[in-house]
Amino acid sequence: MKKKNEENRHGESFEESLETLFGREAELTDEELDEELGACGIDSAELQANVHKQLFDYANHHYRTLDRDVPENLEKTLRALRPPSATEKAKAVVRTAENLVGSFLDTAKTMSAELLSTPLPTQTRHPQFAFRNKKELSAADKDLLQSEQEDVDSSDES
Amino acid sequence: MNETEYRRLLKILTVRACRALSVAASKGATWVLAESGKSPADYAAETLIRWGTNQLQFSGTPEALVAYLTKVMTNAIISTLRKREVKTSRNGKTMLADELTEDSSSQSKPETLFDLRSLMRDDAFREALRQCSADDDALQVYVLAIEMFEDTIPAARDIASLLGVPETEIYKRRRKLARRLGKHGFTASRRRSKV
């Protein structure tokens, strides 16, 4: 009993030291937890798979092979940590691809809508602009330009 | 607890194990981590097994369960580090943690190993902190501030008040120090275990 109390006291003292130096783990976001695990060379997905395997082996060895029921909490933990199956992984890949394509189409739609709603430069609204690089004008072109010019002149006069 | 909370619990336990082991590994002239025969994931798995198989009695909220299991695992780590052969193995002999026996000598008493004031007075641990904060003035100041609280365990607001910075800045520096010490401890441990 005395030894147990002593161990608890040491544990509390150590916890206090760790919290003073580094803060509480429970206050970290999921991203921060992943980042810290990464700094220690631990990949979160591998960690989950590794621990799941340890728990799975334990459940098999101590319960299933003896035809005993796996305790509820262990069963729940196993279910939560179970790595995704090949089908689930494939579905996740498809979902990611669909999201990517969806996002690409949305971007394209937004950009084309923006382009269509942007007013054209003033000079491009006049027919003359279309003939700016044309070297030889046909009779029809000349007639069109002439009529446009007359319109412009008449509006200037009024 | 739902499945997401279980997965988060695993991460929290493993980060705690990493922190505890990197502090223990940084303390003293040699590294203890590889020689203890258990990885941070092993400690987390063991704790989840004890919880899952009702070896630990707990009734409370999921938040309190996280704190409780974190405490249980920290005690298990301390218990492993108390064992005589962990010290013996620091000199090169490798043994599995399950084969270790308790050491009752005064030299290995956890209060001298893990009390904050003792830690901050330990040359090897200070050197590890120095290396982790060498290129970062803010971290160096943070470590110095903790050292300045001789007789008390400072809260984040005490350190913030001493340094004249917002409390959130202290949380930021704590997280940074944890990541750096984790990286430092584990890199050094792996380097040694290859020798």
Contacts between the chains, C-beta under 8 A, distances in Angstrom:
chain1	res1	chain2	res2	distance
A	7	B	75	5.9
A	7	B	78	6.8
A	7	B	79	6.6
A	8	B	75	6.8
A	10	B	75	7.9
A	10	B	78	5.6
A	10	B	110	3.9
A	10	B	111	6.3
A	10	B	114	6.5
A	11	B	71	6.2
A	11	B	74	5.3
A	11	B	75	4.1
A	11	B	78	5.8
A	12	B	71	7.8
A	13	B	110	7.5
A	13	B	111	6.6
A	13	B	114	6.0
A	13	B	115	5.3
A	13	B	116	7.7
A	14	B	20	7.0
A	14	B	74	6.0
A	14	B	78	6.0
A	14	B	110	6.8
A	14	B	114	3.8
A	14	B	115	7.9
A	15	B	70	7.7
A	15	B	71	6.4
A	15	B	74	5.5
A	16	B	116	6.6
A	16	B	153	5.5
A	17	B	23	7.5
A	17	B	114	5.9
A	17	B	115	6.7
A	17	B	116	3.9
A	17	B	119	5.9
A	17	B	153	7.9
A	18	B	16	7.4
A	18	B	19	5.4
A	18	B	20	6.4
A	18	B	23	6.8
A	18	B	74	7.7
A	20	B	116	5.7
A	20	B	146	6.6
A	20	B	153	5.4
A	20	B	154	6.5
A	21	B	23	7.7
A	21	B	116	7.5
A	21	B	146	6.9
A	21	B	174	6.9
A	21	B	177	6.6
A	21	B	178	7.5
A	22	B	19	5.7
A	22	B	174	5.0
A	22	B	175	7.2
A	22	B	177	6.2
A	22	B	178	3.8
A	22	B	181	7.7
A	23	B	156	7.4
A	23	B	171	5.7
A	23	B	174	3.9
A	23	B	175	6.4
A	23	B	178	7.3
A	25	B	12	4.6
A	25	B	15	4.8
A	25	B	16	5.1
A	25	B	19	7.5
A	25	B	70	6.7
A	26	B	12	5.8
A	26	B	63	7.3
A	26	B	66	5.4
A	26	B	67	6.8
A	26	B	70	7.5
A	27	B	171	7.5
A	28	B	12	7.7
A	28	B	15	7.1
A	28	B	175	7.0
A	30	B	8	6.5
A	30	B	11	7.2
A	32	B	175	6.2
A	33	B	8	7.4
A	33	B	11	4.3
A	33	B	12	6.7
A	33	B	15	5.7
A	34	B	11	7.3
A	35	B	179	6.6
A	36	B	15	5.2
A	36	B	18	7.0
A	36	B	175	7.3
A	36	B	178	5.9
A	36	B	179	5.2
A	36	B	182	6.2
A	37	B	11	6.6
A	37	B	14	6.3
A	37	B	15	6.3
A	37	B	18	7.0
A	39	B	179	4.1
A	39	B	180	7.3
A	39	B	182	4.8
A	39	B	183	4.4
A	40	B	18	4.5
A	40	B	22	7.3
A	40	B	40	7.1
A	40	B	182	4.2
A	40	B	183	6.7
A	40	B	185	7.9
A	40	B	186	5.0
A	41	B	183	7.9
A	41	B	186	5.6
A	41	B	190	7.8
A	42	B	14	6.6
A	42	B	18	7.3
A	42	B	40	7.0
A	42	B	41	7.1
A	44	B	11	6.5
A	47	B	10	6.9
A	47	B	11	7.5
A	47	B	14	5.9
A	47	B	41	5.5
A	48	B	7	6.5
A	48	B	10	6.5
A	50	B	41	5.3
A	50	B	45	7.7
A	51	B	10	5.9
A	51	B	41	5.7
A	51	B	44	6.1
A	51	B	45	4.6
A	51	B	48	6.9
A	54	B	41	7.9
A	54	B	42	7.4
A	54	B	45	4.1
A	54	B	49	7.5
A	55	B	45	6.3
A	55	B	48	6.3
A	55	B	49	6.2
A	55	B	52	6.9
A	58	B	49	5.4
A	62	B	53	7.6
A	71	B	52	6.0
A	71	B	53	5.3
A	71	B	54	5.7
A	73	B	51	6.1
A	73	B	52	4.4
A	73	B	53	7.6
A	73	B	54	6.9
A	74	B	49	7.2
A	74	B	52	3.1
A	74	B	53	5.7
A	75	B	52	7.8
A	76	B	1	7.5
A	76	B	6	6.9
A	76	B	52	7.8
A	77	B	6	5.7
A	77	B	48	5.5
A	77	B	51	7.6
A	77	B	52	5.1
A	78	B	52	7.9
A	79	B	3	6.7
A	80	B	1	8.0
A	80	B	2	7.8
A	80	B	3	3.8
A	80	B	4	7.8
A	80	B	5	8.0
A	80	B	6	3.4
A	80	B	7	5.9
A	81	B	6	6.6
A	81	B	7	6.6
A	81	B	10	6.5
